[in-house]
Each structure stands twice: as C-alpha cells, then as structure tokens.
C-alpha cells in the first residue's frame, strides 16, 4: 500500500507593517472586577443580622459609614502599600546618638490614624454604651479585613487599660493619653504628646510562653512596692510595635515576677535605656514591627502587687486573645469574600464557577466556617459587655481560650482553601490572598499557642468549675432544635465526667467545646440553611477533614448567596 500524507497547512504570510492586529494580541475577558468600593458591613449579612438582634442597632449608622471607608479602593490600597514597604530600624541618628527609632511607610500611619480616630483602642473604656465591646468588635472586624498587622499596637493599647488601672496614680497620668482618639507617631517623651500607644514586652529567649522563667531583674530605686520606680536589667525576645510610648513588661523582684509600666522616655526627657537589637524577620504581619530588646537599667513603675506580675497582666492578655479571635475571624471573612466574588464572576467549563456543584460545596463550607467564627467572637464581645453578670463572667473565662484556640487554628487552612478557589491569580502578590495566607498562622501562635490555650482552659476548669456549668448552660439554649446537636452536646458532657488524663485529651475536648458553642449560636440565630449545614458537617463523626465535604441535601446555594458580596 502506498502511504498517504496529509496536505501541509499553508505557510502564513509574514505580517506587514501597519497591520492593525499587531497592536492587540487578545481581548481580556472572563476576569472578575476588583473587590473594592463596596460596604463591608452592608455586604456581610451575618454581621448585619447579629448587630440588629443584639441591642446594637443604635450603632448601625456609624458602622455603616465605616464599612464604606473600609471597602474603599483607597483604603484597600493602604493595606498593600504598608506591606510592600516594611518598617526599618534606625538605632542611631547621623550624629551617633542612640534613638532606637523605627520608621514606617506613610500608609501604615494612615491606617493607625483611622483606627485611633474610630476609637478601636478606646471606645469600651470611655463611651458608657452598654454594648460598647460589641460595637467595637464589629468595627475592629471590618478594619482588620483591610490590613491586620497594624492592629497589633491598637489591640495592645486597648487591652492595657485594666492593668494600668491597677494603680490609681499611674492611671491618672497615663490613661487620658492612652484613650485619646488621635495618633501621634513622633519619637518624643510622652510629656510632649497628647496621645500615646501601649505595647507589651513579656517573653524571653529561655522561656517563651513560660514567663515565670523570665530572668529580667527589677531593682527598686527607692522605696519598693506598687507604683514605685524600678530599674530593669535583662532582655525581651519579642516586643511588637516597639515605637509604642510605653510597655507593660515583667521582671523579677525579691518577691517574684512582677509587672511594670516601662516608658520609652524618662520623665526628665532623657531616653530610657532599653535598646532595640534588631527587628524580627517575619513571614507574616509584615507591616508591624516586632523586635528584640535589651533593658540596661530601664525605668519602670510597678503595677499591681509585688510578686503578682502574671495576675496583674492577665487582664491585658485575655483581651489581646479576644482580639486574636476577632482578627482571625476578619481574615476568614475577607478570604471568603474574595473566593465568593471571584467564583461569582469567573466561568470555567461552560458555566460560572459559583454554579458548579463541587465548587458550591467548597464555597459554602468556607462561608460556614467564617460565619461560625464571627458568631463565636461576637458572643464573647457580648460577654465582655455584661461582665457584671456571673454567667457572662464565667462563660468568658472558659470560652475565651477555647475560641482563641479554635478560631485562630482554623484560619490557615481556610485561607489556603480560599486561595485555591481563586487559582493561580490568588498566589500572585498583587492579590490580597498571599498576605491573608501569611497572616493566617500569626494569631494562633501569638498571645499563647494552641497548647497554652488548652492549658489555660484546664486551669479555668480546675480553679472555677462553675465555668463549665456556665458553658453548658449557654450551649443548651439551642437544645431541642436539632437532634444532631443534642446528641453531640450530650456526648461532650459525658466525656467531661471522666477527668482522667485531661491534659492529654485537652485538644479533643477544646475542639468539641468550640463546635458546641458555634453550633448552638448558629442554631439559635443564623439561617436554617447555615444551621443545618453546620450541624451536618461539623457535628458528624464521619465528615471529611477537608473543605468541600458538606453532605447531600445541603442548601449550598442559599449559604453562598447569604455570604457573597455583590460588587459588579
């Protein structure tokens, strides 16, 4: 047989100069518009509903106005700029004077200005509103979606007030400036400033979370005791936001570990001798400076009782952990919004991504996780608003470490899954997703890692057994509405009757405590589609571990519609 060969394709003619197609190789289509110039509050149905039912409706006008600010393209651009230009350390000026000054991009200062003008560091301490913590948490949640790193000094300034109030005379000097709703980044003595920020300097190289292993020593300059001046000698391994005007720190006295308020400058206007050795080279939280410092006789005033440093600073720590919950919830919401927005506008294989069953399963699952995190965080905000009630105080004592452990730990995989929904474009640095992903593990590690939160929860159970009663009393408010929830809660209660090897089992118990409270809140307050899907996917022992394992019968479309920001 004679072989046959296909007729070769004609060789294209070389283009000639002036051919119009040479100037335009292709049209750009099937790309989503940027998620910007939208109102972060009005496009968040879960947050809107929560605020409407929690006696916080009077704050909706203010929050709505801020939601527009947070979603504006110019505001979003500030977050990118602050991270593209990380802070720089200048230990000395050009004449050789020690200055320990950290410089930031102007975008960072603009974000700080906005945060403090909105009272994110001060409002619960000055407003007198019975729902001040809830309103502040909602606004912090919106603001943290823009840029998370600068929220660190905002949180520490907010959280420092209860500890500063341990000594009346010091509080009278510092509190008015701490609570001023303005931002003054100048490297000047606090006596020359009308507003200040407060940081925290606790951990050391040899101890980490075990602050009782700290070796920094405190020497009384005169009469020892609360409110008195000491000189501190030692080091601190992690000092975030080193440009704060003063820091709460821990040091050893003859009576044990004590808490001190250490300013950047001495009252006589001279520089306090604590020196920044270097800035941390972090994978995330880039816009915020974190540092290593040495204390060379740095002045500090004792707060609280001598030898009771942990008890003095613990109120600050509890509030910073609370803000970690809000910050991680905000990261989840922004990641969910980005994934939903992309899939609403992007088509593949002949139909929009958001209309494809498997993608719907993933997107709805991400939305469930985000709404559950928000519900938990706002419930803790309401508990802070009602600390005068015994139930709320006990609930907050146990649920805060549970929530900090669970929400912060769930965030990294959530961020990755949202990035995968966007695909290759989500890995590019001009997308917000890489920043959200790098930021996602930070809150799980800072302010006490997962194991530390578990041990804190066990300490609460041991020292105040009524905390567990309050927790189950709270979760039981959803009893009878869903049989899956009832079975899950009953089994959890039974497991707490066995007190053997509690430390070994702590993570399992913490996981289930978190799920029980989230399910209870969603069953009571969220849509039927969200509550049903959460109970089916999170409370069933055979549900898959990865996102996208919602069972058949889930109303994924309703969950997606509820969570999707509508921006065209």
C-alpha positions in Angstrom: 0.0 0.0 0.0 1.2 3.5 -0.8 1.4 5.7 2.3 -0.6 8.9 2.2 0.4 12.1 3.9 -1.9 15.0 4.9 -1.7 18.1 2.9 0.5 20.5 4.8 -1.1 23.7 6.1 -0.3 26.8 4.2 2.6 28.8 5.5 1.3 32.1 6.9 2.4 35.2 5.2 4.7 37.5 7.1 2.8 40.4 8.6 3.4 43.8 7.1 4.0 47.0 9.0 0.7 48.7 9.8 -1.4 45.6 10.1 -3.9 46.5 12.9 -3.9 43.1 14.7 -0.3 43.5 15.6 -1.2 46.2 18.2 -3.8 44.0 20.0 -3.0 40.3 20.6 -6.2 39.5 22.6 -9.2 40.7 24.5 -9.2 40.4 28.3 -12.4 38.8 29.4 -13.7 36.3 32.0 -11.9 38.2 34.7 -13.6 39.4 37.9 -13.6 43.1 38.8 -11.6 44.1 41.8 -13.4 43.6 45.1 -13.3 47.2 46.1 -15.6 50.3 46.6 -18.1 48.2 48.5 -19.5 48.5 52.0 -18.0 45.8 54.2 -20.9 45.9 56.6 -23.8 46.1 54.2 -22.4 43.2 52.2 -22.0 41.0 55.3 -25.4 39.6 56.1 -24.3 37.6 59.1 -22.8 40.6 60.8 -25.8 42.8 60.0 -28.2 40.3 61.5 -26.1 39.9 64.6 -25.9 43.6 65.2 -29.6 44.0 64.6 -30.6 41.5 67.3 -28.0 42.4 69.9 -29.4 45.8 71.0 -26.7 47.4 68.9 -29.0 48.8 66.2 -28.2 52.3 67.5 -24.6 51.8 66.3 -25.5 50.7 62.7 -25.3 54.2 61.2 -21.7 54.7 62.5 -20.7 51.2 61.4 -22.3 51.6 58.0 -20.3 54.7 57.4 -17.1 52.9 58.5 -18.0 49.9 56.3 -17.9 52.2 53.3 -14.5 53.6 54.4 -13.0 50.1 54.9 -14.2 48.9 51.5 -13.0 52.0 49.5 -10.3 51.4 46.9 -8.0 54.0 48.5 -8.3 52.3 51.9 -7.6 48.9 50.5 -4.5 50.3 48.7 -3.1 51.5 52.0 -3.0 47.8 53.2 -1.0 46.8 50.2 1.4 49.8 50.5 2.0 49.2 54.2 3.1 45.6 53.5 5.1 46.4 50.4 7.3 48.8 52.4 8.1 47.1 55.8 9.4 49.0 58.8 13.1 49.9 59.2 15.2 50.2 62.3 17.5 53.2 63.0 19.4 52.6 66.2 21.4 55.9 66.0 21.0 59.2 64.3 23.6 60.6 62.0 25.5 62.2 64.9 25.8 58.9 66.8 23.1 59.4 69.4 21.1 56.3 70.3 17.5 56.8 69.1 16.0 53.3 68.7 13.6 54.6 66.1 11.5 52.5 63.7 10.3 54.2 60.5 7.1 53.1 58.7 5.6 53.8 55.3 3.0 56.6 55.4 0.3 54.1 54.6 0.9 52.4 58.0 0.5 55.8 59.7 -2.7 56.5 57.8 -4.2 53.1 58.9 -3.2 53.8 62.5 -4.7 57.3 62.3 -8.0 55.8 61.1 -8.0 53.1 63.7 -7.5 55.5 66.6 -9.9 58.1 65.2 -12.5 55.4 65.2 -11.8 54.5 68.9 -10.7 51.0 68.2 -8.3 51.3 71.1 -10.5 53.3 73.5 -14.3 53.1 72.9 -15.3 50.5 75.5 -13.4 52.4 78.2 -14.9 55.8 77.5 -18.3 55.6 75.7 -20.5 54.4 78.5 -22.5 52.4 75.9 -23.7 49.1 77.4 -22.8 47.4 74.1 -19.5 49.2 73.6 -17.4 46.0 73.4 -19.7 44.5 70.8 -19.8 47.7 68.6 -16.0 48.0 68.9 -15.5 44.3 68.0 -17.7 44.8 64.9 -15.7 47.8 63.8 -12.4 46.1 64.5 -13.6 43.1 62.4 -14.2 45.4 59.5 -10.9 47.3 59.9 -8.8 44.2 60.2 -10.0 43.0 56.8 -8.1 45.9 55.3 -4.8 45.2 57.0 -4.1 43.1 60.1 -0.6 43.9 61.1 -1.1 47.5 62.3 -3.9 46.2 64.5 -1.3 44.8 66.9 -0.5 48.2 68.6 -4.2 49.0 68.5 -5.0 45.8 70.4 -2.3 46.3 73.0 -3.3 49.9 73.7 -6.9 48.8 74.1 -6.0 45.8 76.3 -3.6 47.7 78.6 -6.2 49.8 80.4 -7.3 47.2 83.0 -3.7 46.6 84.0 -2.8 50.3 84.1 -5.8 50.8 86.4 -4.2 48.6 89.0 -2.5 51.7 90.3 -4.6 54.8 90.5 -1.8 57.4 90.4 -0.2 55.9 87.3 -3.6 55.6 85.7 -4.3 59.3 86.3 -1.2 60.2 84.4 -1.3 57.7 81.5 -5.0 56.9 80.9 -6.1 60.2 79.4 -3.4 60.0 76.8 -3.9 56.3 76.1 -7.6 56.9 75.5 -7.2 60.0 73.3 -8.7 59.3 69.8 -5.7 60.7 67.9 -2.5 59.2 66.7 0.9 60.8 67.3 3.8 58.7 66.0 6.6 61.1 66.9 9.5 59.8 68.8 9.2 62.2 71.7 8.8 62.0 75.5 5.2 61.2 76.5 5.1 64.6 78.4 5.2 66.3 75.0 2.4 64.3 73.4 -1.4 64.4 73.9 -1.9 60.7 72.9 0.2 57.6 73.3 0.1 53.9 72.5 1.0 51.0 74.8 2.8 47.8 73.9 3.7 44.6 75.7 7.1 43.0 76.4 6.8 39.7 78.1 8.6 36.7 76.6 12.3 36.0 76.8 14.6 33.6 75.0 14.7 30.9 77.6 11.0 30.9 78.5 8.7 31.9 75.6 5.2 31.3 76.9 6.6 30.2 80.3 7.0 33.8 81.6 7.8 32.5 85.1 11.2 31.5 83.7 12.0 35.2 82.9 15.4 36.3 84.2 15.0 40.1 83.7 15.5 41.7 87.2 14.0 44.8 88.7 15.8 46.9 91.3 14.0 49.5 93.3 15.5 53.0 93.0 14.0 53.9 96.4 11.0 52.5 98.4 9.9 49.2 96.8 6.3 48.3 96.1 3.3 49.2 93.8 3.6 52.4 91.9 7.3 52.8 92.8 10.2 53.3 90.4 12.5 50.4 89.5 15.4 49.9 87.1 15.0 46.8 84.8 18.0 44.8 83.6 17.6 42.0 81.1 16.1 41.3 77.7 12.9 40.7 75.9 12.8 38.3 72.9 9.5 39.6 71.4 8.5 43.2 71.6 5.8 44.0 69.0 5.3 47.6 68.0 8.5 48.9 69.6 7.5 52.5 68.7 4.8 52.4 71.4 5.2 55.1 74.1 5.3 52.6 77.0 5.1 48.9 77.6 3.8 46.5 80.1 6.6 44.2 81.0 7.5 41.5 83.5 10.7 41.3 85.7 11.8 39.5 88.8 11.9 41.2 92.2 12.9 39.5 95.5 9.2 38.7 95.9 8.9 37.1 92.4 7.7 38.0 88.9 6.2 41.5 88.9 4.6 43.8 86.3 5.9 47.2 85.3 4.9 50.1 83.1 8.1 51.0 81.2 8.1 54.2 79.1 10.3 54.9 76.0 11.5 58.1 77.7 12.3 59.1 81.3 10.3 61.9 83.0 13.3 64.2 82.7 13.2 63.9 78.9 16.2 61.6 78.5 15.9 58.4 76.6 15.1 55.3 78.7 17.9 52.8 78.3 16.1 50.0 76.6 17.7 49.3 73.3 16.4 47.6 70.2 18.8 44.9 69.0 17.1 44.1 65.7 13.7 43.7 64.1 12.2 40.3 63.6 12.2 38.9 60.0 8.7 37.6 60.0 6.9 35.6 57.3 3.6 37.5 58.1 2.5 40.5 60.0 5.0 42.4 57.9 3.7 46.0 58.2 4.0 45.8 62.0 7.5 45.9 63.6 8.5 43.2 66.1 11.8 43.5 67.9 14.3 42.1 70.3 15.4 44.5 73.0 17.8 44.7 75.9 17.0 46.6 79.1 20.0 48.4 80.5 18.6 49.8 83.7 15.3 50.9 82.0 12.9 52.8 84.3 9.6 51.2 85.1 6.9 51.7 87.6 5.4 48.7 89.4 1.8 47.9 88.5 -0.2 45.6 90.8 1.2 43.7 93.8 4.9 42.9 94.1 5.4 39.3 93.0 2.0 39.1 91.3 3.0 40.1 87.8 1.1 37.4 86.0 -2.1 38.2 87.9 -1.6 41.9 87.0 -1.1 41.5 83.3 -3.5 38.6 82.8 -6.4 41.0 82.1 -4.4 42.5 79.2 -3.5 39.1 77.9 -7.2 38.0 78.0 -8.2 41.0 75.9 -5.4 40.5 73.4 -6.5 36.9 73.0 -10.0 38.1 72.4 -8.8 40.4 69.6 -6.9 37.5 68.1 -10.3 35.8 67.7 -11.8 38.9 66.0 -8.7 39.3 63.8 -8.7 35.7 62.6 -12.5 35.9 62.0 -11.9 39.0 59.9 -9.2 37.2 57.9 -11.7 34.4 57.3 -14.4 36.8 56.2 -12.0 38.6 53.8 -10.8 35.3 52.3 -14.3 34.0 51.9 -15.4 37.3 50.3 -12.5 37.1 47.8 -13.3 33.5 46.9 -17.0 34.1 46.5 -16.5 37.2 44.5 -14.0 35.5 42.2 -16.2 32.5 41.6 -19.3 34.6 41.0 -17.6 36.4 38.1 -15.4 33.7 36.7 -16.6 30.9 34.3 -15.0 27.6 33.5 -16.1 24.5 31.6 -19.1 26.4 30.3 -20.7 27.9 33.4 -19.8 30.2 36.3 -17.6 28.6 39.0 -20.1 29.5 41.7 -22.8 27.5 39.9 -20.8 24.3 39.7 -21.8 21.7 42.3 -18.3 20.8 43.7 -17.2 24.4 43.9 -20.5 25.2 45.6 -19.7 22.7 48.2 -16.3 24.3 48.9 -17.6 27.8 48.9 -20.5 27.1 51.2 -18.1 25.3 53.6 -15.8 28.3 53.7 -18.8 30.6 54.4 -19.9 28.3 57.2 -16.5 28.5 58.9 -16.4 32.2 58.6 -19.9 32.8 60.0 -19.3 30.4 62.8 -16.1 32.3 63.8 -17.9 35.6 63.7 -20.7 34.3 65.9 -18.3 33.0 68.5 -16.3 36.2 68.6 -19.3 38.5 68.9 -20.7 36.3 71.7 -17.5 36.9 73.6 -17.9 40.6 73.0 -21.4 40.5 74.5 -19.9 38.6 77.5 -17.4 41.4 78.0 -20.3 43.9 77.8 -22.0 42.0 80.6 -19.2 41.1 82.9 -21.3 42.2 85.9 -23.4 39.1 85.3 -22.0 36.0 86.8 -23.0 33.8 83.9 -21.2 36.1 81.4 -18.1 36.3 83.5 -17.8 32.5 83.9 -18.6 31.9 80.2 -15.9 34.4 79.1 -13.3 32.8 81.4 -13.6 29.4 79.7 -14.8 30.3 76.2 -12.1 32.9 75.5 -9.2 30.4 75.5 -11.5 27.9 73.7 -12.3 30.5 71.0 -8.8 31.7 70.7 -7.5 28.2 70.2 -10.2 27.1 67.7 -10.8 30.1 65.5 -7.1 31.0 65.2 -6.1 27.4 64.4 -8.8 27.0 61.8 -7.7 30.1 59.9 -4.6 28.9 57.9 -6.3 26.0 56.1 -9.3 28.3 55.4 -7.0 30.9 53.8 -5.3 28.3 51.7 -8.6 26.8 50.5 -9.9 30.2 49.6 -6.7 30.9 47.7 -7.2 27.6 45.8 -10.7 28.7 44.8 -9.1 31.7 43.0 -6.4 29.6 41.4 -3.1 30.9 40.1 -4.1 34.5 40.4 -4.6 34.0 44.1 -0.9 33.2 44.6 0.2 36.5 43.0 1.4 39.2 45.3 -0.8 41.8 43.7 -3.7 39.8 45.2 -4.6 40.1 48.9 -4.6 36.3 49.3 -0.9 35.8 49.8 -1.0 38.4 52.6 -4.0 36.7 54.2 -2.3 33.3 54.0 1.0 34.6 55.6 -1.0 36.4 58.3 -3.2 33.3 59.0 -0.9 31.5 61.5 0.1 34.5 63.4 -2.8 34.8 65.8 -2.7 31.0 66.5 0.9 31.4 67.8 1.0 34.9 69.3 -0.6 35.6 72.7 -0.3 31.9 73.6 -0.2 29.0 71.2 -2.8 26.3 71.0 -1.4 24.2 73.8 -1.1 27.2 76.0 -4.8 27.9 75.4 -5.7 24.3 76.2 -3.8 24.5 79.5 -5.5 27.9 80.3 -8.9 26.3 79.8 -7.9 23.4 82.0 -6.8 25.9 84.7 -10.2 27.6 84.5 -11.9 24.2 85.0 -9.8 23.5 88.0 -9.9 26.8 89.7 -13.5 27.7 88.8 -15.5 24.5 88.0 -18.6 26.7 87.5 -17.1 27.9 84.2 -18.1 24.5 82.7 -21.6 24.7 84.1 -21.9 28.2 82.5 -20.6 26.9 79.2 -23.1 24.0 79.0 -25.9 26.3 80.3 -25.1 28.6 77.3 -24.9 25.9 74.7 -28.0 24.2 76.0 -30.1 27.2 74.9 -30.3 25.6 71.5 -31.4 22.3 72.9 -34.3 20.6 71.1 -33.9 22.4 67.8 -31.6 19.8 66.2 -31.2 16.2 67.1 -27.6 16.1 65.9 -26.7 19.0 68.1 -28.5 17.4 71.1 -26.5 14.1 70.6 -23.2 15.9 70.2 -23.7 18.0 73.4 -24.8 15.0 75.5 -21.7 13.1 74.4 -19.5 16.0 75.2 -21.0 16.3 78.7 -20.4 12.6 79.3 -16.8 12.9 78.3 -16.2 15.7 80.9 -17.4 13.3 83.6 -14.2 11.4 83.1 -11.4 13.5 84.5 -8.6 11.0 83.7 -5.8 12.3 81.5 -7.4 15.6 80.9 -4.2 17.3 79.7 -3.6 14.6 77.2 -7.2 14.8 75.9 -7.4 18.6 76.0 -7.2 19.4 72.3 -10.0 17.0 71.6 -12.2 18.5 74.3 -11.4 22.0 73.2 -12.3 21.2 69.6 -15.7 19.9 70.7 -16.3 22.7 73.1 -15.8 25.2 70.3 -18.0 23.3 67.9 -20.7 23.0 70.5 -20.8 26.8 71.1 -20.7 27.6 67.4 -23.5 25.2 66.6 -25.6 26.5 69.5 -25.2 30.1 68.3 -25.9 29.2 64.6 -28.9 27.1 65.5 -30.3 29.9 67.6 -29.6 32.9 65.4 -28.5 32.1 61.8 -30.5 31.0 58.8 -31.9 27.5 58.6 -29.6 26.6 55.7 -26.5 27.6 57.7 -27.5 25.9 60.9 -28.5 22.7 59.2 -25.3 22.5 57.2 -23.1 23.3 60.2 -24.7 20.5 62.3 -24.5 18.1 59.5 -20.9 18.8 58.5 -19.2 19.7 61.9 -21.0 17.5 64.4 -21.0 14.2 62.5 -18.0 11.9 63.3 -17.6 10.7 59.7 -17.4 14.1 57.9 -14.3 14.6 55.8 -11.5 16.7 57.1 -11.0 19.0 54.1 -13.4 21.8 53.0 -16.0 20.7 50.5 -17.4 17.8 52.4 -20.9 19.2 53.0 -23.4 16.3 52.8 -26.0 15.9 50.1 -29.1 17.9 50.8 -27.2 21.0 52.0 -28.7 24.2 50.6 -25.3 25.4 49.4 -26.8 28.0 47.1 -28.6 29.8 50.0 -25.4 29.8 52.1 -23.4 31.2 49.2 -26.0 33.8 48.4 -26.0 34.9 52.0 -22.2 35.3 52.2 -21.4 36.7 48.7 -20.6 40.5 48.4 -22.4 41.8 45.4 -20.0 44.0 43.6 -20.3 44.5 39.9 
